[in-house]
Amino acid sequence: MMPTQSTVQSATCPECEGEIAFQRRPLAGEVVVCVGCSAELEVQTVEPLVLALAPEVEEDWGE
Ligand SMILES: [Zn+2]
């Protein structure tokens, strides 16, 4: 039998300090968008769960 864990993990947005809740287990390197400030956050580590602002990707599609 599989244990049914419904633990919702959450982390704090480094930009607005809003709470980011994960409905499922986050993955390292995953990018999520803060619902509070729309900042793109990258999951740095999952244990503990740490979020950091994702580096801004400048769209540079050739010339
Ligand atoms: Zn935020």
N, CA, C, O and the ligand as a Tripos MOL2 file, in Angstrom:
@<TRIPOS>MOLECULE
protein
  253   251    64     0     0
PROTEIN
NO_CHARGES

@<TRIPOS>ATOM
      1 N           0.8390   -1.2040    0.0000 N.3       1 MET1
      2 CA          0.0000    0.0000    0.0000 C.3       1 MET1
      3 C           0.8710    1.2500    0.0000 C.2       1 MET1
      4 O           1.8960    1.3220    0.6780 O.2       1 MET1
      5 N           0.4380    2.2120   -0.7680 N.am      2 MET2
      6 CA          1.1960    3.4510   -0.8340 C.3       2 MET2
      7 C           0.6250    4.4500    0.1610 C.2       2 MET2
      8 O          -0.5880    4.6540    0.2270 O.2       2 MET2
      9 N           1.4950    5.0590    0.9180 N.am      3 PRO3
     10 CA          1.0130    6.0930    1.8360 C.3       3 PRO3
     11 C           0.5470    7.3020    1.0390 C.2       3 PRO3
     12 O           1.2100    7.7260    0.0920 O.2       3 PRO3
     13 N          -0.5570    7.8340    1.4160 N.am      4 THR4
     14 CA         -1.0660    8.9990    0.7020 C.3       4 THR4
     15 C          -0.6790   10.2610    1.4510 C.2       4 THR4
     16 O          -1.3030   10.6540    2.4360 O.2       4 THR4
     17 N           0.3640   10.8710    0.9460 N.am      5 GLN5
     18 CA          0.8080   12.1140    1.5680 C.3       5 GLN5
     19 C           0.2900   13.2820    0.7520 C.2       5 GLN5
     20 O           0.5300   13.3690   -0.4520 O.2       5 GLN5
     21 N          -0.3980   14.1470    1.3930 N.am      6 SER6
     22 CA         -0.9330   15.3120    0.6980 C.3       6 SER6
     23 C          -0.3050   16.5800    1.2510 C.2       6 SER6
     24 O          -0.9680   17.5950    1.4650 O.2       6 SER6
     25 N           0.9800   16.4840    1.4710 N.am      7 THR7
     26 CA          1.6650   17.6430    2.0160 C.3       7 THR7
     27 C           1.9180   18.6620    0.9230 C.2       7 THR7
     28 O           2.6080   18.3830   -0.0570 O.2       7 THR7
     29 N           1.3630   19.8200    1.0960 N.am      8 VAL8
     30 CA          1.5990   20.8890    0.1350 C.3       8 VAL8
     31 C           2.8120   21.6780    0.5990 C.2       8 VAL8
     32 O           2.8280   22.2630    1.6820 O.2       8 VAL8
     33 N           3.8110   21.6740   -0.2410 N.am      9 GLN9
     34 CA          5.0070   22.4150    0.1150 C.3       9 GLN9
     35 C           4.8350   23.8760   -0.2940 C.2       9 GLN9
     36 O           4.1540   24.2020   -1.2660 O.2       9 GLN9
     37 N           5.4660   24.7200    0.4690 N.am     10 SER10
     38 CA          5.3910   26.1280    0.1060 C.3      10 SER10
     39 C           6.7140   26.8090    0.3840 C.2      10 SER10
     40 O           7.4940   26.3630    1.2260 O.2      10 SER10
     41 N           6.9560   27.8810   -0.3240 N.am     11 ALA11
     42 CA          8.1750   28.6540   -0.1390 C.3      11 ALA11
     43 C           7.7990   30.1270   -0.2120 C.2      11 ALA11
     44 O           6.6790   30.4920   -0.5710 O.2      11 ALA11
     45 N           8.7590   30.9490    0.1360 N.am     12 THR12
     46 CA          8.4900   32.3810    0.1340 C.3      12 THR12
     47 C           9.1150   33.0460   -1.0800 C.2      12 THR12
     48 O          10.2710   32.7860   -1.4150 O.2      12 THR12
     49 N           8.3580   33.8920   -1.7240 N.am     13 CYS13
     50 CA          8.8640   34.6310   -2.8730 C.3      13 CYS13
     51 C           9.9170   35.6310   -2.3930 C.2      13 CYS13
     52 O           9.6460   36.4300   -1.4970 O.2      13 CYS13
     53 N          11.1170   35.5940   -2.9840 N.am     14 PRO14
     54 CA         12.1640   36.5270   -2.5680 C.3      14 PRO14
     55 C          11.8730   37.9540   -3.0140 C.2      14 PRO14
     56 O          12.5160   38.8970   -2.5540 O.2      14 PRO14
     57 N          10.9280   38.1060   -3.8840 N.am     15 GLU15
     58 CA         10.6240   39.4330   -4.4140 C.3      15 GLU15
     59 C           9.5680   40.1470   -3.5710 C.2      15 GLU15
     60 O           9.7600   41.2940   -3.1690 O.2      15 GLU15
     61 N           8.4700   39.4730   -3.3100 N.am     16 CYS16
     62 CA          7.3800   40.1410   -2.5940 C.3      16 CYS16
     63 C           7.0490   39.4530   -1.2740 C.2      16 CYS16
     64 O           6.1360   39.8680   -0.5600 O.2      16 CYS16
     65 N           7.7960   38.4010   -0.9550 N.am     17 GLU17
     66 CA          7.5900   37.6600    0.2840 C.3      17 GLU17
     67 C           6.2270   37.0050    0.3610 C.2      17 GLU17
     68 O           5.7530   36.6500    1.4400 O.2      17 GLU17
     69 N           5.6150   36.8510   -0.7730 N.am     18 GLY18
     70 CA          4.3410   36.1440   -0.8210 C.3      18 GLY18
     71 C           4.6040   34.6570   -0.7560 C.2      18 GLY18
     72 O           5.7110   34.1960   -1.0340 O.2      18 GLY18
     73 N           3.5840   33.9120   -0.3900 N.am     19 GLU19
     74 CA          3.7570   32.4780   -0.2810 C.3      19 GLU19
     75 C           3.4700   31.7980   -1.6110 C.2      19 GLU19
     76 O           2.4630   32.0640   -2.2670 O.2      19 GLU19
     77 N           4.3750   30.9220   -1.9840 N.am     20 ILE20
     78 CA          4.1920   30.1380   -3.2060 C.3      20 ILE20
     79 C           3.9050   28.7130   -2.7680 C.2      20 ILE20
     80 O           4.7340   28.0770   -2.1170 O.2      20 ILE20
     81 N           2.7580   28.2230   -3.1160 N.am     21 ALA21
     82 CA          2.4140   26.8560   -2.7410 C.3      21 ALA21
     83 C           2.5430   25.9320   -3.9340 C.2      21 ALA21
     84 O           2.1520   26.2690   -5.0510 O.2      21 ALA21
     85 N           3.0920   24.7760   -3.6770 N.am     22 PHE22
     86 CA          3.2370   23.7780   -4.7310 C.3      22 PHE22
     87 C           2.2330   22.6650   -4.4930 C.2      22 PHE22
     88 O           2.2050   22.0490   -3.4270 O.2      22 PHE22
     89 N           1.4230   22.4220   -5.4820 N.am     23 GLN23
     90 CA          0.4230   21.3680   -5.3600 C.3      23 GLN23
     91 C           1.0720   19.9950   -5.4710 C.2      23 GLN23
     92 O           0.5530   18.9930   -4.9800 O.2      23 GLN23
     93 N           2.2210   19.9840   -6.1310 N.am     24 ARG24
     94 CA          2.9470   18.7240   -6.2580 C.3      24 ARG24
     95 C           4.3990   18.9930   -5.9070 C.2      24 ARG24
     96 O           4.8030   20.1390   -5.7090 O.2      24 ARG24
     97 N           5.1480   17.9610   -5.8340 N.am     25 ARG25
     98 CA          6.5490   18.0860   -5.4530 C.3      25 ARG25
     99 C           7.3200   18.8970   -6.4990 C.2      25 ARG25
    100 O           7.3580   18.5280   -7.6720 O.2      25 ARG25
    101 N           7.9240   19.9840   -6.0730 N.am     26 PRO26
    102 CA          8.6890   20.7940   -7.0200 C.3      26 PRO26
    103 C           9.9810   20.1040   -7.4310 C.2      26 PRO26
    104 O          10.4960   19.2460   -6.7140 O.2      26 PRO26
    105 N          10.4880   20.4820   -8.5760 N.am     27 LEU27
    106 CA         11.7290   19.9200   -9.0750 C.3      27 LEU27
    107 C          12.7930   21.0080   -9.1040 C.2      27 LEU27
    108 O          12.4970   22.1680   -9.3880 O.2      27 LEU27
    109 N          14.0230   20.6310   -8.8120 N.am     28 ALA28
    110 CA         15.1160   21.5980   -8.8700 C.3      28 ALA28
    111 C          15.2460   22.1080  -10.3000 C.2      28 ALA28
    112 O          15.2570   21.3320  -11.2550 O.2      28 ALA28
    113 N          15.3430   23.4090  -10.4230 N.am     29 GLY29
    114 CA         15.4850   23.9930  -11.7480 C.3      29 GLY29
    115 C          14.1510   24.3710  -12.3710 C.2      29 GLY29
    116 O          14.0990   25.0080  -13.4230 O.2      29 GLY29
    117 N          13.0780   23.9720  -11.7090 N.am     30 GLU30
    118 CA         11.7530   24.3060  -12.2120 C.3      30 GLU30
    119 C          11.5010   25.8040  -12.0450 C.2      30 GLU30
    120 O          11.9060   26.4050  -11.0500 O.2      30 GLU30
    121 N          10.8470   26.3810  -13.0000 N.am     31 VAL31
    122 CA         10.5350   27.8020  -12.9300 C.3      31 VAL31
    123 C           9.0410   27.9730  -12.6900 C.2      31 VAL31
    124 O           8.2060   27.4290  -13.4130 O.2      31 VAL31
    125 N           8.7320   28.7430  -11.6530 N.am     32 VAL32
    126 CA          7.3380   29.0090  -11.3500 C.3      32 VAL32
    127 C           7.1200   30.5170  -11.3650 C.2      32 VAL32
    128 O           8.0640   31.2960  -11.2340 O.2      32 VAL32
    129 N           5.8850   30.9080  -11.5250 N.am     33 VAL33
    130 CA          5.5760   32.3300  -11.5350 C.3      33 VAL33
    131 C           4.8170   32.6800  -10.2650 C.2      33 VAL33
    132 O           3.8160   32.0520   -9.9210 O.2      33 VAL33
    133 N           5.3170   33.6930   -9.5850 N.am     34 CYS34
    134 CA          4.6760   34.1280   -8.3460 C.3      34 CYS34
    135 C           3.3260   34.7470   -8.6700 C.2      34 CYS34
    136 O           3.2080   35.5770   -9.5710 O.2      34 CYS34
    137 N           2.3140   34.3320   -7.9250 N.am     35 VAL35
    138 CA          0.9800   34.8730   -8.1710 C.3      35 VAL35
    139 C           0.8570   36.2900   -7.6270 C.2      35 VAL35
    140 O          -0.0280   37.0520   -8.0160 O.2      35 VAL35
    141 N           1.7740   36.6240   -6.7100 N.am     36 GLY36
    142 CA          1.7070   37.9460   -6.0830 C.3      36 GLY36
    143 C           2.3110   39.0400   -6.9360 C.2      36 GLY36
    144 O           1.7280   40.1120   -7.0940 O.2      36 GLY36
    145 N           3.5080   38.7590   -7.4980 N.am     37 CYS37
    146 CA          4.2130   39.8110   -8.2310 C.3      37 CYS37
    147 C           4.5890   39.4050   -9.6420 C.2      37 CYS37
    148 O           5.2500   40.1550  -10.3600 O.2      37 CYS37
    149 N           4.1690   38.2240  -10.0320 N.am     38 SER38
    150 CA          4.4340   37.7370  -11.3930 C.3      38 SER38
    151 C           5.9110   37.5300  -11.6990 C.2      38 SER38
    152 O           6.3050   37.4210  -12.8600 O.2      38 SER38
    153 N           6.7220   37.4760  -10.6490 N.am     39 ALA39
    154 CA          8.1440   37.2370  -10.8730 C.3      39 ALA39
    155 C           8.3620   35.7770  -11.2280 C.2      39 ALA39
    156 O           7.6710   34.8890  -10.7300 O.2      39 ALA39
    157 N           9.3280   35.5490  -12.0900 N.am     40 GLU40
    158 CA          9.6710   34.1680  -12.4250 C.3      40 GLU40
    159 C          10.6880   33.6830  -11.4090 C.2      40 GLU40
    160 O          11.7430   34.2880  -11.2200 O.2      40 GLU40
    161 N          10.3530   32.5930  -10.7690 N.am     41 LEU41
    162 CA         11.2050   32.0560   -9.7170 C.3      41 LEU41
    163 C          11.6900   30.6680  -10.0810 C.2      41 LEU41
    164 O          10.9430   29.8200  -10.5680 O.2      41 LEU41
    165 N          12.9650   30.4740   -9.8270 N.am     42 GLU42
    166 CA         13.5290   29.1670  -10.1220 C.3      42 GLU42
    167 C          13.7490   28.4110   -8.8270 C.2      42 GLU42
    168 O          14.2140   28.9730   -7.8350 O.2      42 GLU42
    169 N          13.4150   27.1470   -8.8470 N.am     43 VAL43
    170 CA         13.6370   26.3130   -7.6680 C.3      43 VAL43
    171 C          15.1270   26.0040   -7.5770 C.2      43 VAL43
    172 O          15.6880   25.3040   -8.4200 O.2      43 VAL43
    173 N          15.7460   26.5400   -6.5410 N.am     44 GLN44
    174 CA         17.1820   26.3240   -6.3720 C.3      44 GLN44
    175 C          17.4520   24.9570   -5.7690 C.2      44 GLN44
    176 O          18.2110   24.1550   -6.3140 O.2      44 GLN44
    177 N          16.8180   24.7100   -4.6430 N.am     45 THR45
    178 CA         16.9450   23.4120   -4.0040 C.3      45 THR45
    179 C          15.5630   23.0090   -3.5030 C.2      45 THR45
    180 O          14.7180   23.8540   -3.2110 O.2      45 THR45
    181 N          15.3580   21.7080   -3.4110 N.am     46 VAL46
    182 CA         14.0470   21.2420   -2.9630 C.3      46 VAL46
    183 C          14.0680   20.8060   -1.5030 C.2      46 VAL46
    184 O          13.0190   20.6230   -0.8850 O.2      46 VAL46
    185 N          15.2540   20.6440   -0.9680 N.am     47 GLU47
    186 CA         15.3590   20.1930    0.4250 C.3      47 GLU47
    187 C          16.4730   20.9470    1.1360 C.2      47 GLU47
    188 O          17.6080   20.4700    1.1430 O.2      47 GLU47
    189 N          16.2040   22.0860    1.7250 N.am     48 PRO48
    190 CA         14.8710   22.7030    1.8550 C.3      48 PRO48
    191 C          14.4630   23.4000    0.5630 C.2      48 PRO48
    192 O          15.2780   23.6190   -0.3340 O.2      48 PRO48
    193 N          13.2090   23.7320    0.4960 N.am     49 LEU49
    194 CA         12.6860   24.3760   -0.6850 C.3      49 LEU49
    195 C          13.0980   25.8410   -0.7210 C.2      49 LEU49
    196 O          12.6640   26.6460    0.1030 O.2      49 LEU49
    197 N          13.9390   26.1690   -1.6870 N.am     50 VAL50
    198 CA         14.4290   27.5430   -1.8170 C.3      50 VAL50
    199 C          14.1620   28.0480   -3.2270 C.2      50 VAL50
    200 O          14.4640   27.3860   -4.2200 O.2      50 VAL50
    201 N          13.5910   29.2290   -3.2760 N.am     51 LEU51
    202 CA         13.3130   29.8360   -4.5710 C.3      51 LEU51
    203 C          14.1990   31.0590   -4.7590 C.2      51 LEU51
    204 O          14.5350   31.7490   -3.7970 O.2      51 LEU51
    205 N          14.5700   31.3180   -5.9940 N.am     52 ALA52
    206 CA         15.3390   32.5150   -6.3020 C.3      52 ALA52
    207 C          14.8160   33.0690   -7.6120 C.2      52 ALA52
    208 O          14.2460   32.3470   -8.4310 O.2      52 ALA52
    209 N          15.0170   34.3470   -7.7910 N.am     53 LEU53
    210 CA         14.5670   34.9590   -9.0280 C.3      53 LEU53
    211 C          15.2540   34.3010  -10.2080 C.2      53 LEU53
    212 O          16.4750   34.1460  -10.2220 O.2      53 LEU53
    213 N          14.4840   33.9270  -11.1730 N.am     54 ALA54
    214 CA         15.0630   33.3130  -12.3700 C.3      54 ALA54
    215 C          15.8030   34.4010  -13.1380 C.2      54 ALA54
    216 O          15.3480   35.5420  -13.2170 O.2      54 ALA54
    217 N          16.9360   34.0340  -13.6960 N.am     55 PRO55
    218 CA         17.6810   35.0330  -14.4700 C.3      55 PRO55
    219 C          16.8480   35.4930  -15.6520 C.2      55 PRO55
    220 O          16.1880   34.6990  -16.3230 O.2      55 PRO55
    221 N          16.8960   36.7650  -15.8840 N.am     56 GLU56
    222 CA         16.1100   37.2910  -16.9980 C.3      56 GLU56
    223 C          16.6880   36.8310  -18.3140 C.2      56 GLU56
    224 O          17.8660   37.0160  -18.6180 O.2      56 GLU56
    225 N          15.8310   36.2420  -19.0580 N.am     57 VAL57
    226 CA         16.2850   35.7670  -20.3600 C.3      57 VAL57
    227 C          15.9300   36.8150  -21.4040 C.2      57 VAL57
    228 O          14.7590   37.0900  -21.6690 O.2      57 VAL57
    229 N          16.9420   37.3710  -21.9700 N.am     58 GLU58
    230 CA         16.6740   38.3650  -23.0030 C.3      58 GLU58
    231 C          16.4330   37.6590  -24.3220 C.2      58 GLU58
    232 O          17.2100   36.8140  -24.7640 O.2      58 GLU58
    233 N          15.3610   38.0290  -24.9070 N.am     59 GLU59
    234 CA         15.0540   37.3830  -26.1770 C.3      59 GLU59
    235 C          15.9680   37.9260  -27.2540 C.2      59 GLU59
    236 O          15.9120   39.0950  -27.6360 O.2      59 GLU59
    237 N          16.7930   37.0460  -27.7160 N.am     60 ASP60
    238 CA         17.7670   37.4480  -28.7040 C.3      60 ASP60
    239 C          17.7710   36.4230  -29.8280 C.2      60 ASP60
    240 O          18.6810   35.6060  -29.9640 O.2      60 ASP60
    241 N          16.7470   36.5000  -30.6000 N.am     61 TRP61
    242 CA         16.5630   35.5050  -31.6420 C.3      61 TRP61
    243 C          17.2380   35.9490  -32.9470 C.2      61 TRP61
    244 O          16.5830   36.3610  -33.9040 O.2      61 TRP61
    245 N          18.5280   35.8520  -32.9460 N.am     62 GLY62
    246 CA         19.2340   36.2120  -34.1760 C.3      62 GLY62
    247 C          19.0620   37.6840  -34.4850 C.2      62 GLY62
    248 O          18.7380   38.4770  -33.6000 O.2      62 GLY62
    249 N          19.2710   38.0420  -35.7030 N.am     63 GLU63
    250 CA         19.2040   39.4570  -36.0470 C.3      63 GLU63
    251 C          18.0860   39.7660  -37.0160 C.2      63 GLU63
    252 O          17.9030   40.9210  -37.4000 O.2      63 GLU63
    253 ZN          6.3080   37.4880   -5.5270 Zn       64 ZN64
@<TRIPOS>BOND
     1     1     2 1
     2     2     3 1
     3     3     4 2
     4     3     5 am
     5     5     6 1
     6     6     7 1
     7     7     8 2
     8     7     9 am
     9     9    10 1
    10    10    11 1
    11    11    12 2
    12    11    13 am
    13    13    14 1
    14    14    15 1
    15    15    16 2
    16    15    17 am
    17    17    18 1
    18    18    19 1
    19    19    20 2
    20    19    21 am
    21    21    22 1
    22    22    23 1
    23    23    24 2
    24    23    25 am
    25    25    26 1
    26    26    27 1
    27    27    28 2
    28    27    29 am
    29    29    30 1
    30    30    31 1
    31    31    32 2
    32    31    33 am
    33    33    34 1
    34    34    35 1
    35    35    36 2
    36    35    37 am
    37    37    38 1
    38    38    39 1
    39    39    40 2
    40    39    41 am
    41    41    42 1
    42    42    43 1
    43    43    44 2
    44    43    45 am
    45    45    46 1
    46    46    47 1
    47    47    48 2
    48    47    49 am
    49    49    50 1
    50    50    51 1
    51    51    52 2
    52    51    53 am
    53    53    54 1
    54    54    55 1
    55    55    56 2
    56    55    57 am
    57    57    58 1
    58    58    59 1
    59    59    60 2
    60    59    61 am
    61    61    62 1
    62    62    63 1
    63    63    64 2
    64    63    65 am
    65    65    66 1
    66    66    67 1
    67    67    68 2
    68    67    69 am
    69    69    70 1
    70    70    71 1
    71    71    72 2
    72    71    73 am
    73    73    74 1
    74    74    75 1
    75    75    76 2
    76    75    77 am
    77    77    78 1
    78    78    79 1
    79    79    80 2
    80    79    81 am
    81    81    82 1
    82    82    83 1
    83    83    84 2
    84    83    85 am
    85    85    86 1
    86    86    87 1
    87    87    88 2
    88    87    89 am
    89    89    90 1
    90    90    91 1
    91    91    92 2
    92    91    93 am
    93    93    94 1
    94    94    95 1
    95    95    96 2
    96    95    97 am
    97    97    98 1
    98    98    99 1
    99    99   100 2
   100    99   101 am
   101   101   102 1
   102   102   103 1
   103   103   104 2
   104   103   105 am
   105   105   106 1
   106   106   107 1
   107   107   108 2
   108   107   109 am
   109   109   110 1
   110   110   111 1
   111   111   112 2
   112   111   113 am
   113   113   114 1
   114   114   115 1
   115   115   116 2
   116   115   117 am
   117   117   118 1
   118   118   119 1
   119   119   120 2
   120   119   121 am
   121   121   122 1
   122   122   123 1
   123   123   124 2
   124   123   125 am
   125   125   126 1
   126   126   127 1
   127   127   128 2
   128   127   129 am
   129   129   130 1
   130   130   131 1
   131   131   132 2
   132   131   133 am
   133   133   134 1
   134   134   135 1
   135   135   136 2
   136   135   137 am
   137   137   138 1
   138   138   139 1
   139   139   140 2
   140   139   141 am
   141   141   142 1
   142   142   143 1
   143   143   144 2
   144   143   145 am
   145   145   146 1
   146   146   147 1
   147   147   148 2
   148   147   149 am
   149   149   150 1
   150   150   151 1
   151   151   152 2
   152   151   153 am
   153   153   154 1
   154   154   155 1
   155   155   156 2
   156   155   157 am
   157   157   158 1
   158   158   159 1
   159   159   160 2
   160   159   161 am
   161   161   162 1
   162   162   163 1
   163   163   164 2
   164   163   165 am
   165   165   166 1
   166   166   167 1
   167   167   168 2
   168   167   169 am
   169   169   170 1
   170   170   171 1
   171   171   172 2
   172   171   173 am
   173   173   174 1
   174   174   175 1
   175   175   176 2
   176   175   177 am
   177   177   178 1
   178   178   179 1
   179   179   180 2
   180   179   181 am
   181   181   182 1
   182   182   183 1
   183   183   184 2
   184   183   185 am
   185   185   186 1
   186   186   187 1
   187   187   188 2
   188   187   189 am
   189   189   190 1
   190   190   191 1
   191   191   192 2
   192   191   193 am
   193   193   194 1
   194   194   195 1
   195   195   196 2
   196   195   197 am
   197   197   198 1
   198   198   199 1
   199   199   200 2
   200   199   201 am
   201   201   202 1
   202   202   203 1
   203   203   204 2
   204   203   205 am
   205   205   206 1
   206   206   207 1
   207   207   208 2
   208   207   209 am
   209   209   210 1
   210   210   211 1
   211   211   212 2
   212   211   213 am
   213   213   214 1
   214   214   215 1
   215   215   216 2
   216   215   217 am
   217   217   218 1
   218   218   219 1
   219   219   220 2
   220   219   221 am
   221   221   222 1
   222   222   223 1
   223   223   224 2
   224   223   225 am
   225   225   226 1
   226   226   227 1
   227   227   228 2
   228   227   229 am
   229   229   230 1
   230   230   231 1
   231   231   232 2
   232   231   233 am
   233   233   234 1
   234   234   235 1
   235   235   236 2
   236   235   237 am
   237   237   238 1
   238   238   239 1
   239   239   240 2
   240   239   241 am
   241   241   242 1
   242   242   243 1
   243   243   244 2
   244   243   245 am
   245   245   246 1
   246   246   247 1
   247   247   248 2
   248   247   249 am
   249   249   250 1
   250   250   251 1
   251   251   252 2
@<TRIPOS>SUBSTRUCTURE
     1 MET1         2 RESIDUE 1 A MET
     2 MET2         6 RESIDUE 1 A MET
     3 PRO3        10 RESIDUE 1 A PRO
     4 THR4        14 RESIDUE 1 A THR
     5 GLN5        18 RESIDUE 1 A GLN
     6 SER6        22 RESIDUE 1 A SER
     7 THR7        26 RESIDUE 1 A THR
     8 VAL8        30 RESIDUE 1 A VAL
     9 GLN9        34 RESIDUE 1 A GLN
    10 SER10       38 RESIDUE 1 A SER
    11 ALA11       42 RESIDUE 1 A ALA
    12 THR12       46 RESIDUE 1 A THR
    13 CYS13       50 RESIDUE 1 A CYS
    14 PRO14       54 RESIDUE 1 A PRO
    15 GLU15       58 RESIDUE 1 A GLU
    16 CYS16       62 RESIDUE 1 A CYS
    17 GLU17       66 RESIDUE 1 A GLU
    18 GLY18       70 RESIDUE 1 A GLY
    19 GLU19       74 RESIDUE 1 A GLU
    20 ILE20       78 RESIDUE 1 A ILE
    21 ALA21       82 RESIDUE 1 A ALA
    22 PHE22       86 RESIDUE 1 A PHE
    23 GLN23       90 RESIDUE 1 A GLN
    24 ARG24       94 RESIDUE 1 A ARG
    25 ARG25       98 RESIDUE 1 A ARG
    26 PRO26      102 RESIDUE 1 A PRO
    27 LEU27      106 RESIDUE 1 A LEU
    28 ALA28      110 RESIDUE 1 A ALA
    29 GLY29      114 RESIDUE 1 A GLY
    30 GLU30      118 RESIDUE 1 A GLU
    31 VAL31      122 RESIDUE 1 A VAL
    32 VAL32      126 RESIDUE 1 A VAL
    33 VAL33      130 RESIDUE 1 A VAL
    34 CYS34      134 RESIDUE 1 A CYS
    35 VAL35      138 RESIDUE 1 A VAL
    36 GLY36      142 RESIDUE 1 A GLY
    37 CYS37      146 RESIDUE 1 A CYS
    38 SER38      150 RESIDUE 1 A SER
    39 ALA39      154 RESIDUE 1 A ALA
    40 GLU40      158 RESIDUE 1 A GLU
    41 LEU41      162 RESIDUE 1 A LEU
    42 GLU42      166 RESIDUE 1 A GLU
    43 VAL43      170 RESIDUE 1 A VAL
    44 GLN44      174 RESIDUE 1 A GLN
    45 THR45      178 RESIDUE 1 A THR
    46 VAL46      182 RESIDUE 1 A VAL
    47 GLU47      186 RESIDUE 1 A GLU
    48 PRO48      190 RESIDUE 1 A PRO
    49 LEU49      194 RESIDUE 1 A LEU
    50 VAL50      198 RESIDUE 1 A VAL
    51 LEU51      202 RESIDUE 1 A LEU
    52 ALA52      206 RESIDUE 1 A ALA
    53 LEU53      210 RESIDUE 1 A LEU
    54 ALA54      214 RESIDUE 1 A ALA
    55 PRO55      218 RESIDUE 1 A PRO
    56 GLU56      222 RESIDUE 1 A GLU
    57 VAL57      226 RESIDUE 1 A VAL
    58 GLU58      230 RESIDUE 1 A GLU
    59 GLU59      234 RESIDUE 1 A GLU
    60 ASP60      238 RESIDUE 1 A ASP
    61 TRP61      242 RESIDUE 1 A TRP
    62 GLY62      246 RESIDUE 1 A GLY
    63 GLU63      250 RESIDUE 1 A GLU
    64 ZN64       253 GROUP 0 **** ****
